[in-house]
Amino acid sequence: MYGSAYGTVRIPECTPYAFYRVTLAQFEYRLLKAKCYLSYNTDDALFYRPRLTMDIRSLIESIWFTCLPVGKIIAGIGTVNYKGKVFYPRCLKDNVLGILYSNLKEIVTAMANPNTPPESRRAFYELNPLPFAKWNQPQRKRGDQPPLVDLDPLLLNPDDFMPPEYGDDDFANDVHCVQDFISFLNREAYLCTGRIPIQDYEAPGHQSILVSNYATGLRNPDKQFQNQWADEGMPQGDLDEFWAPENLSKEDFQMGIAILVGESRPDMAEALEAVEVRDPVSLAGPSSRDLDVEAEERRAEEQRKRARDPPVVYRDIDGVQEFEAFSKTLEGVELTAEEKQSLEELQQYLVQGEGSWVLGDEFLSFIGRILTDPSIKTSSRCGVLRCLAASALKDDVSLLLHQDRRQHALLGYAHSIDMLPIDEQRALGLFMCNLFENTSSSEWLLYISEWEYKGVALSNIRVTTKVCVQCMLSDQTDLREFGTALLYNIASKEVKTVVFDEVCVELAMAALQLTQYEPAEEHLWRTLTALARLAQHSSEVPQLIAIVGPDPSGYRGRSPRIDEQIDIIMKKVK
């Protein structure tokens, strides 16, 4: 598919290796989510354990369109309960086809190492699962005999598959490039792309996934140095032997075959009920949990908390009206052809309801110019921020946010909040509050990895904290509204302690300072609720309350819910 598109049309810059890395991570995330349906420990020395960082998981969740075969395979994978037996998909360590995103570096390094046993490299080469791999062997044509025993294959381009020092930021760039590629195919009306809802990662499996195949000589052809992607051809060999560990109906067996090759997806309405999701309370302490289980439980707990204590967001904002108002403020502003295209893309996303895939490469450059060009009016900056606030309520906005890792147009601007006009501060506060509508976008606000902006070392959580404190301590009531909402939302997040280590004391100090301003009951409740939760995260917060003050007990009697939070705080202080 990639080679075909490359050979017939001009596509955005996206190597097949980036596409391969992202697809592997999507499959691995599906395996990780399948563990949620197990009520027992699945650790086994014979199998790889899916391991993806929280940043990568969030990036995967931001991918809303993919190639149809990828989406169909993901929909078919999962844990299934069939005839009283539980079947959970796993990857064998000693299987040449057991490649995950997490072990890709290990595998390609081994295949490029002459010290790796030749028999291991020959077995891998014979069933080469790596697309566009360069080997030190003569090109094999369809119908050739397998390599002779004395061949000594070595992978020549391991760094194409996993570059040196490759990290989460590089993966984010891969996702951006792949989504550009998918968006291009959508715009060109290729019928090979489709939506991949988050439910496809989280649903139980279907019994048709029990069908497996024998790898009967199927392999990817060797990449030839002189050829472009379009010249590489299809995988060599055939799949003609299939089996299942249980007797399946003819329909399920045929569906299983189709799912294996990405030609069909299961009818989830017919999926059998999976085993009950484990109850996190029933699990033992941290010593019995691996990192993946802990992360999944944290996310599940956050979903329960969101249902019980929903974040403060502002849904009474009309994207259509905001776009029209923003467009009017641009009358008289000279826009380049690329900027006019970006404005049209915003209209498609916000007014026509298209996905974030319509936002092209230059969209954030356009936003950056609106936010920072001194010749552009404040009304335009407020207008684009309110458009972004409406966009934040859409479930695929995180893809746009992750694209900003390159130029930091959004948070670079937000860091200057103390120098912005009041109207822009209001619009910025609204936008950042609404980013808590979705888990992935709210997690983006709290990333702790550092980046540089105009010579200053920043992080997402530091900028988010600065906006929160600036709004919270303003003498403007509406800014306090957004500031206390941000404080409440941040403190309500189920995140690792290391995240709050960055900003816990700063937020607590601002909360204590605000209580002295006699805020409205709603604002005081949010502040004290956040203070109570911050006190759970850091032992320094109760000390601050006791030493710096004021004493929260002085606010008793404002309302029962405020008294409840004061009780929680004072238990920690004492």
C-alpha positions in Angstrom: 0.0 0.0 0.0 2.8 2.4 1.0 4.8 1.6 -2.2 1.7 1.9 -4.4 0.8 5.4 -3.0 4.5 6.5 -3.3 4.7 5.4 -6.9 1.6 7.0 -8.2 1.2 10.3 -6.3 3.4 12.8 -4.4 2.9 12.1 -0.7 4.1 14.1 2.4 7.5 13.1 3.8 6.9 9.9 5.7 9.3 7.0 5.6 8.0 3.4 5.7 10.1 2.9 8.8 8.2 5.6 10.6 5.0 4.0 9.5 6.3 0.6 10.7 7.3 2.0 14.2 3.9 3.7 14.7 2.0 0.6 13.6 4.0 -1.7 15.9 3.2 0.6 18.8 -0.5 0.5 17.9 -0.5 -3.3 17.9 1.5 -3.3 21.2 -1.0 -0.9 22.8 -3.8 -3.2 21.8 -2.0 -6.1 23.5 -1.5 -3.9 26.6 -5.2 -3.0 26.7 -6.2 -6.7 26.4 -4.6 -7.3 29.8 -7.4 -5.3 31.4 -9.7 -8.3 30.9 -7.5 -10.7 32.9 -8.0 -11.3 36.6 -4.6 -13.0 37.2 -0.9 -12.3 36.6 0.2 -13.0 33.0 4.0 -12.6 33.5 5.9 -15.4 31.9 9.6 -15.6 31.1 8.7 -17.0 27.6 6.8 -13.9 26.5 7.5 -10.3 25.9 5.7 -7.9 28.1 4.2 -4.9 26.3 6.0 -1.8 27.6 5.0 1.7 26.4 5.6 5.0 28.2 2.6 7.1 29.1 3.6 9.7 26.5 3.6 7.0 23.7 0.2 5.7 24.9 -1.2 9.2 24.8 0.1 9.7 21.3 -1.4 6.4 20.1 -4.8 7.4 21.5 -4.5 10.6 19.5 -4.4 8.7 16.2 -7.9 8.7 14.9 -7.3 7.6 11.3 -5.2 4.8 10.0 -4.9 2.4 7.1 -7.8 0.1 6.9 -5.9 -3.2 7.3 -4.2 -1.8 10.5 -7.5 -0.8 12.0 -9.1 -4.1 11.1 -6.3 -6.1 12.7 -6.4 -4.0 15.9 -10.2 -4.5 16.1 -9.7 -8.3 15.9 -7.0 -8.6 18.6 -8.1 -9.1 22.2 -8.8 -11.3 25.1 -11.7 -13.7 24.6 -13.6 -16.1 26.8 -14.5 -19.1 24.6 -16.1 -22.3 25.9 -15.0 -21.5 29.4 -11.4 -20.9 28.5 -9.6 -17.5 28.4 -7.4 -16.8 25.5 -5.0 -13.8 25.7 -2.7 -12.7 22.9 1.0 -12.6 23.6 4.3 -12.6 21.8 6.9 -15.4 22.2 10.4 -14.2 22.9 12.1 -16.9 20.8 9.8 -16.5 17.8 11.3 -14.6 14.9 8.0 -12.9 14.3 7.5 -11.7 17.9 8.3 -8.1 17.1 6.9 -5.3 19.2 7.7 -1.6 19.3 9.4 -2.1 22.7 11.8 -4.8 21.4 12.4 -3.5 17.9 15.7 -2.0 18.8 16.9 -5.2 20.4 15.9 -7.3 17.4 17.3 -5.2 14.6 20.6 -4.7 16.6 20.9 -8.5 17.0 20.2 -9.1 13.3 23.0 -6.6 12.4 25.5 -8.1 14.8 27.8 -10.8 13.3 28.2 -12.3 16.9 24.5 -13.2 16.9 24.3 -17.0 16.2 24.1 -17.5 12.4 21.2 -19.9 12.8 19.1 -17.2 14.5 19.9 -14.7 11.7 19.1 -17.3 9.0 15.8 -18.2 10.6 14.9 -14.5 10.8 16.0 -13.8 7.3 14.0 -16.7 5.9 10.8 -15.2 7.3 12.0 -11.6 7.1 9.1 -9.6 8.8 10.9 -6.2 8.4 9.7 -4.1 5.5 12.4 -2.5 3.3 15.2 -4.2 5.1 18.6 -4.2 3.5 20.6 -7.5 3.8 24.0 -8.5 2.7 22.5 -11.4 0.6 21.8 -11.5 -3.2 18.2 -10.5 -4.0 15.9 -13.5 -4.0 13.2 -13.7 -6.6 9.8 -15.5 -6.2 10.3 -19.2 -6.6 13.9 -19.2 -5.5 15.0 -21.9 -3.1 15.5 -20.8 0.6 19.0 -19.5 1.5 21.6 -22.2 1.8 22.7 -23.2 5.3 26.1 -21.6 4.8 24.6 -18.2 4.1 25.4 -15.6 6.8 22.8 -12.8 6.6 23.3 -9.5 8.3 20.9 -6.6 8.5 22.6 -3.6 7.0 20.1 -0.8 7.9 19.2 -1.3 11.6 19.2 2.4 12.3 16.5 2.9 9.7 14.2 0.9 11.9 15.2 2.4 15.2 17.6 5.4 14.9 20.2 6.0 17.6 18.9 7.9 20.6 15.4 7.5 19.4 12.9 8.6 22.1 9.4 9.7 22.7 9.8 13.1 21.0 11.0 11.2 17.9 7.9 9.0 18.1 5.7 12.1 18.3 7.3 13.3 15.1 6.7 9.9 13.5 3.0 10.1 14.5 2.8 13.5 13.0 4.3 12.4 9.7 2.1 9.3 9.5 -1.0 11.3 10.2 0.0 13.7 7.4 0.3 10.7 5.1 -3.1 9.3 6.1 -4.6 12.8 5.8 -3.1 13.1 2.3 -4.6 9.8 1.3 -8.0 10.9 2.7 -7.9 14.2 0.7 -6.9 12.2 -2.5 -10.0 10.0 -1.9 -7.9 6.8 -1.5 -10.2 4.1 -0.2 -7.6 2.5 2.1 -8.0 4.6 5.2 -10.5 4.7 8.0 -11.3 5.9 11.5 -9.9 4.0 14.5 -11.9 4.8 17.6 -10.4 4.3 21.0 -13.0 1.6 21.7 -11.2 -0.7 19.2 -8.2 -0.8 21.6 -10.3 -1.4 24.7 -13.0 -3.9 23.5 -12.9 -7.6 24.3 -11.7 -9.9 21.6 -13.8 -12.0 19.2 -13.6 -15.8 18.9 -12.4 -15.5 15.3 -9.0 -14.2 16.6 -8.3 -17.8 17.7 -7.4 -18.6 14.1 -3.6 -18.7 13.5 -1.4 -19.4 10.5 1.8 -21.2 9.8 4.5 -18.9 8.3 5.0 -20.9 5.2 7.8 -19.0 3.5 6.0 -15.6 3.7 8.6 -12.8 3.9 9.2 -9.2 3.0 11.5 -8.8 0.0 15.0 -7.4 0.5 15.3 -3.6 0.0 17.6 -2.9 -3.0 19.8 0.2 -2.6 19.0 1.6 -6.0 15.2 1.3 -5.8 12.5 3.6 -4.5 9.7 2.4 -2.3 7.3 1.8 -5.2 9.7 -0.7 -6.8 9.9 -3.1 -3.9 6.9 -5.3 -4.7 4.6 -7.3 -2.5 5.6 -9.7 0.3 6.9 -13.0 -1.1 5.2 -16.3 -0.4 1.7 -17.3 0.6 -0.5 -18.0 3.6 -2.3 -21.3 3.0 -2.2 -23.2 6.3 -4.5 -22.0 9.1 -5.5 -23.7 12.4 -7.3 -22.9 15.6 -7.0 -24.4 19.2 -10.8 -24.8 19.4 -13.5 -25.9 17.0 -14.9 -22.8 15.5 -17.8 -22.3 13.2 -17.0 -22.0 9.5 -18.0 -18.4 9.6 -15.7 -17.6 12.5 -12.9 -19.5 10.9 -13.2 -17.7 7.6 -13.5 -14.4 9.5 -10.3 -15.2 11.5 -8.4 -15.7 8.2 -9.6 -12.4 6.9 -8.7 -10.6 10.1 -5.2 -12.0 10.0 -4.5 -10.3 6.7 -6.4 -7.1 7.5 -9.3 -7.8 5.1 -12.1 -7.8 7.6 -12.9 -6.9 11.1 -15.1 -8.8 13.6 -18.7 -7.9 14.2 -18.3 -6.8 17.8 -22.0 -7.1 18.4 -21.5 -10.9 18.2 -18.4 -10.9 20.4 -18.5 -13.2 23.4 -18.4 -11.7 26.8 -14.8 -11.4 28.1 -13.7 -12.2 31.6 -14.6 -9.6 34.1 -12.1 -6.7 34.4 -9.9 -7.0 37.5 -10.8 -5.0 40.5 -7.8 -2.8 41.4 -8.7 -2.9 45.1 -8.3 -6.7 45.1 -4.7 -6.5 43.9 -1.7 -6.7 46.3 0.6 -3.8 47.1 3.0 -2.1 44.7 5.6 -4.8 45.0 3.3 -7.2 43.1 2.5 -4.9 40.2 4.5 -4.3 37.2 4.7 -0.9 35.6 2.1 -1.7 32.9 -0.6 -3.0 35.3 -0.1 0.0 37.5 -0.5 2.4 34.6 -3.6 0.7 33.4 -5.1 0.8 36.8 -4.3 4.4 37.2 -6.1 5.2 34.0 -9.1 3.1 35.0 -9.2 4.9 38.4 -9.0 8.3 36.7 -12.0 7.4 34.5 -14.0 6.5 37.7 -12.9 9.8 39.3 -13.9 11.8 36.2 -17.4 10.2 36.5 -17.5 11.0 40.2 -15.6 14.4 40.2 -15.7 15.7 36.6 -13.2 18.3 35.5 -14.3 21.9 35.3 -14.7 22.7 31.6 -16.8 25.2 29.7 -18.9 23.5 27.1 -21.2 26.5 26.4 -19.0 27.6 23.6 -20.2 27.4 19.9 -17.4 26.5 17.5 -19.3 27.7 14.5 -20.0 31.1 16.1 -16.4 31.4 17.3 -15.0 30.7 13.9 -17.2 33.3 12.3 -16.2 35.9 14.8 -12.5 35.0 14.4 -12.7 35.2 10.6 -14.2 38.7 10.9 -11.3 39.9 13.0 -8.9 38.9 10.2 -10.5 41.3 7.7 -7.7 43.5 6.4 -5.0 41.2 7.6 -2.8 40.1 4.8 -2.5 36.3 4.8 -0.3 34.1 2.7 -1.7 31.3 0.6 -0.6 28.8 3.2 -2.3 30.8 6.0 -5.5 31.0 4.0 -5.4 27.3 3.6 -4.9 26.9 7.4 -7.9 29.1 8.0 -9.9 26.9 5.7 -8.7 23.8 7.5 -9.8 25.3 10.8 -13.2 25.9 9.3 -13.4 22.2 8.2 -12.4 21.0 11.7 -14.5 23.3 13.8 -17.5 24.0 11.6 -17.8 21.0 9.2 -16.9 18.5 11.9 -13.9 16.9 10.1 -11.2 15.2 12.2 -8.0 16.8 13.2 -6.3 15.0 10.3 -7.5 18.0 8.1 -5.1 20.3 9.9 -2.0 20.4 7.8 1.7 21.0 8.4 1.5 24.8 8.4 -1.5 25.1 10.7 0.4 25.7 13.9 2.7 28.1 12.0 -0.5 30.0 11.2 -1.7 29.9 14.8 1.8 31.0 16.0 1.7 34.0 13.7 -1.8 35.1 15.0 -0.6 34.7 18.6 2.7 36.5 18.3 2.7 38.9 15.3 2.5 42.4 16.9 0.7 43.8 13.8 -2.3 41.5 14.5 -5.1 42.8 16.8 -5.8 41.4 20.3 -9.3 40.6 19.0 -7.8 38.2 16.5 -5.7 36.5 19.2 -8.7 36.2 21.5 -10.7 34.8 18.6 -8.2 32.1 17.7 -7.9 31.1 21.4 -11.6 30.8 21.7 -11.6 28.6 18.5 -9.0 26.5 20.2 -11.1 26.3 23.3 -14.0 25.0 21.3 -11.6 22.5 19.5 -10.4 21.3 22.9 -13.8 19.7 23.5 -13.3 17.4 20.5 -11.8 14.0 21.3 -9.0 14.1 18.7 -7.5 17.5 19.6 -4.5 15.8 21.2 -3.1 15.0 17.8 -2.9 18.8 17.2 -1.2 19.3 20.5 1.4 16.7 19.9 2.3 18.3 16.6 3.3 21.4 18.5 6.4 19.7 19.9 8.3 21.2 17.0 7.7 24.9 17.5 5.8 25.1 20.8 3.5 27.8 19.4 0.8 27.2 22.0 2.7 26.8 25.2 5.4 29.2 24.2 2.7 31.9 23.9 1.1 30.7 27.1 4.3 31.2 29.0 4.1 34.9 28.5 0.6 35.2 30.1 1.9 37.7 32.7 2.6 40.1 29.8 -0.7 39.6 27.9 -3.7 41.9 27.9 -6.5 40.8 30.2 -8.8 39.7 27.3 -6.1 37.4 26.0 -5.5 36.0 29.5 -9.2 35.1 29.7 -9.2 33.4 26.3 -6.1 31.5 27.2 -7.5 30.4 30.5 -10.6 29.1 28.8 -8.6 27.1 26.3 -6.4 25.5 28.9 -9.4 24.6 31.1 -11.2 22.9 28.2 -8.1 20.8 27.5 -9.1 18.8 30.6 -12.2 17.5 28.7 -10.2 14.6 27.4 -7.7 12.4 29.2 -5.0 12.6 26.5 -5.1 16.4 26.1 -5.1 16.9 29.9 -2.0 14.6 30.2 -0.3 16.7 27.5 -0.6 19.7 29.8 1.2 17.9 32.6 4.2 16.5 30.7 7.4 17.0 32.6 10.0 16.6 29.8 11.9 19.8 29.2 12.1 21.8 26.0 13.7 25.1 25.1 11.8 28.2 24.1 13.7 31.4 23.3 16.6 30.2 25.4 14.5 29.2 28.4 14.2 25.7 29.6 10.4 24.9 30.1 8.1 22.0 30.4 4.4 21.6 29.7 3.5 21.4 33.4 5.5 24.5 34.3 3.7 26.5 31.7 0.4 25.1 32.8 1.2 26.0 36.4 2.2 29.5 35.5 -1.1 30.1 33.7 -3.0 28.6 36.6 -1.3 30.8 39.2 -1.5 34.0 37.1 -5.3 33.5 36.6 -5.9 32.4 40.2 -4.3 35.4 41.8 -5.8 37.9 39.5 -8.1 40.6 40.9 -10.4 39.9 37.9 -13.2 37.5 39.0 -13.5 35.8 35.6 -9.8 35.1 35.6 -10.1 33.6 39.1 -12.8 31.4 37.7 -10.4 29.9 35.1 -7.5 29.9 37.6 -9.4 27.9 40.3 -10.8 25.6 37.6 -7.3 24.9 36.4 -6.0 24.3 39.9 -8.9 21.9 40.6 -8.4 20.1 37.4 -4.6 19.7 37.9 -4.9 18.5 41.5 -7.6 16.0 40.5 -5.4 14.2 37.9 -4.3 10.7 38.8 -0.6 11.2 38.0 2.6 9.9 39.3 4.1 11.7 42.3 7.1 12.8 40.2 4.7 15.0 38.1 3.5 17.0 41.1 7.1 17.1 42.5 7.7 19.8 39.9 5.0 22.2 40.9 3.2 21.0 44.1 4.7 23.6 46.4 4.1 26.5 43.9 0.4 25.5 43.5 -0.1 25.1 47.2 1.5 28.5 47.9 -0.8 30.1 45.4 -3.8 28.3 46.9 -3.0 29.6 50.4 -2.6 33.1 49.0 -5.9 33.0 47.3 -7.8 32.0 50.4 -6.8 35.4 52.0 -8.7 37.3 49.2 -12.1 36.1 50.4 -13.0 34.4 47.1 -16.5 33.3 46.2 -17.7 30.0 47.7 -17.2 28.1 44.5 -13.7 29.4 44.1 -12.9 28.7 47.7 -14.2 25.1 47.5 -12.1 24.4 44.4 -9.0 25.9 46.1 -9.4 23.9 49.3 -10.3 20.7 47.4 -7.1 21.1 45.4 -5.1 21.9 48.6 -6.4 18.7 50.2 -5.4 16.6 47.2 -2.0 18.3 47.0 -1.5 17.5 50.6 -1.9 13.8 49.7 0.8 14.0 47.1 3.5 16.0 49.0 4.5 16.0 52.7 5.7 19.6 52.1 2.2 20.9 51.6 0.9 20.2 55.2 4.1 21.9 56.5 3.4 24.9 54.4 -0.2 25.1 55.6 1.0 24.9 59.2 3.9 27.4 58.9 2.8 29.8 56.2 -1.0 29.7 56.7 -3.6 31.0 56.8 -5.3 28.3 58.9 -8.0 26.6 56.8 -10.2 26.2 59.9 -10.9 30.0 59.7 -13.2 29.3 56.7 -15.5 26.9 58.5 -19.1 27.6 58.1 -19.1 28.9 54.5 -20.7 25.7 53.3 -20.9 22.0 54.2 -18.7 20.9 51.3 -16.0 23.5 52.3 -16.1 22.1 55.9 -15.6 18.6 54.5 -12.4 19.7 52.6 -11.1 21.5 55.7 -11.5 18.3 57.7 -9.4 16.4 55.2 -6.7 19.1 55.2 -6.5 19.3 59.0 -6.0 15.6 59.3 -2.9 15.9 57.2 -1.7 19.1 59.0 -2.0 17.4 62.5 
